[in-house]
Amino acid sequence: MGDVINIGPKERAKRRNVGIVMLAVAIGLAVWMITSGQPPLWRVIVAAPFGMGVLGLLQAFAGT
């Protein structure tokens, strides 16, 4: 089967932009948490925006 793209260019751009913003939020949050000495267990919070960012970029580049 061939690749199926089920979202248009506008939606792909939206998902790409959200992915980039969420990765920037994750990096900023991680840097802040490390430099402010937050406990390692609290740093797990960074996984949520990081995961959302990666998912958005994967969807944008795959077109699904």
Buried (B, 14 or more C-beta within 10 A) or exposed (E): EEEEEEBEEEEBEBBBEBBBBBBEBBBEBBEEBEEEEBEEEEEEBBEEBBEBBBBBBEBBEBBE
